[in-house]
Amino acid sequence: MSTLYFVTITGIDNYYGKKPFKIGRVFQLIKDRRNQYDGEAIMAYLPFIEKIGYVANSVNTVYRGTLSAGRLYDKIGDYAFAKVMFITHTSVIAVVLDKEEMEAALAARTGARTAHTSAGDNANNGTRPGEIPDMDISHEDDRDNEDEQAEDDDISDYREDEDDCEYYDDEDEEETDEELE
């Protein structure tokens, strides 16, 4: 795949929200052939979590500069890989990765090629797509844990300081202004 394709992942609030998504995280895009609402549905999938959203396929949900599921559907086989690039309030922007390069990287990392199936095949025989390890390229998880701890510390500091705060009341100021006149 020589061209870069970006996609919008929507519906994340219907599953696990933004929690499964981190900048740089690699996940699978799998054609959902059994989707009764959209014949070109492509789901976002993470092993052990499973479905985490869908590639946007509506003019109301596809961000400008990204492909809809309908436009991407014929460009991938039964599945593809994508990497999180941006996280917004309600959606995720991901870049579709070259499948052959990802499979070669997975083979090198795990020592064997993984077998993948489509979501439609999963419903027939109860199997899951091949397990992909969390492919965070950087070690952001360590930094994220440190950042979360720092945020927790900041919140606890704020709660301790909250009791010492005086709140500004607009009504008090108006009364003072009236008294001066």
N, C-alpha and C positions, 0 to 999 in steps of 0.2 A: 504494500500500500504506500505509494509514493506521495499521495496527497494527504494533508492533514484534515481530518474531519473532527469537528467539535459537535457535541450533543448536549442537550439540556435534559437532566434527569428530574422528573417531577413526581408528584404523588408521594414524596418521602414522608410527609406527615401521616399518611395512611399506614405506614409501617413502623419504622424506628426513628423517624425524624432525622436530624443531622448527625446523630451519634456515630453511625457506621462510616461516615465520610470524613476523611482527613486529607489535607492537601498532599498529593503524591501517592495516595493509596490506589492500588490497582484492583479492579473488580471485573466481572464478566458481564457482557451484554448477550443475552440469550433470546432467540426468537421464541415468543410465547404463542405457539400455534393453536393452543386451546383457548385463547382469550375470546370470549363470546362477544365482546364489545368492539374490538379492533382487530381486523385481519392482518394488520402489519405491526402488531404489538411486539416490542422488544423490552424485556425486563432487565433491570439491573440486579445482579446476583452476587452475593458473597457466601462462600462456604460457611457452614455452621449457623449463619444468620438466615440465609436463603434470600428471598425477594426483599429488596430494599427500595424499589421504585421502578419507574418506567421511563423510557426515552420519550420525551414529549412528542406528540403527534397532532397538536392542534395549533391553529394560528394564535390562540390566546395564551399558549404555554411555551411555545418555541421561542427562545431568545434570539434576537437578531444576530446573525453570524454563525448560528448553529444549524445542523441538519435536523429535520423531523425524522421520526421513525420510518415514515414512508419512503423518504429519500435515502435513508441508510439501509433499509431492508434488503435491497438487491446488491448492495456493495459488500456485504459480509456473508459468510456461509451461515451455518446454524448458530454460530456464536462468534464473539469477538472479545477483545479485552479493551478496557478503557482506564484512564488514569485521571483522578480528580485534579482539576486545575483551580477552580474557584468554587466557593460555597456562598450562596446568597441566603436571604431569609427563608425562601420557600423552595429553592431549587439548587441544583448542583450543575456546574459546567465541567464537562470532561472531554478529554481528547481520546479519540479512538486510536489504539496502538496497532502496530503491524503484528498480525497473528503469528507469522512464522518466527519473527524475532522473539516474541514473548514465549512461544513454545520452546524455542532453543534455550532461552534463559531459564525457563522452568525445568527443562531436562537437565541442564547443567547444575541447577540448584538442588534438585531432588534426586538426580541420578537415573531418572527414568522418564519417559514420555507419559503424559497424562492423557487419559481417554475422556473425551467430552461427548455429551449428548445434548440434544435440544430439549427444551422444556416439555414439548409434546411427547417425546420419548419417555420422559420421567413419569408421566402419568400412566403410561402403558405398563412399565415393568417395575416401578417403584425405585429405580436407581436415581442417583443424583449426578449432576455434571461432575467431571473430574475435579478433585479438590485442588484448589490453587492456594499456595501459601500467601500470607499477607506480604505483598511485594513493596512495602514502603522502601523506597530507594535510599532515603536518608534515615537517620535515627531520630525522627521527630517524636516518636512515642516517649522517649526519655525526656525530651524537652517539654512535651505536652504535660507529662506527669508533674514536672517541676513547675510549669506554669499554672496548672490546676492547684497545686499546693500553695503557690504564692497568692492566687486568687482567693482561696479559702482563708488564708491568713489575713488578707486585706479585708475580707468580709467580716471576719471575727473582730478585727480592729475597729471596723466601722460600727459594728453593733455595740462594742464597748464604749465608743465615743458618742454614740447616738443618745445615751442617757444624759450626757453633759451638754447637749446642744440646746440652744435657745432658738425657737422658730420665730421668724419674722411674720407679723400679722398685719395685713394691709388695713384692717379696720382700726387698729390702734393708731396708725399714722393719720387716718382721716379725722379721727376724733381730735388729735393734737392740732391738725390744721384748722379745724373748726374753732377750737379754743383760742387760737391765736388771732382770729378775726374778730 
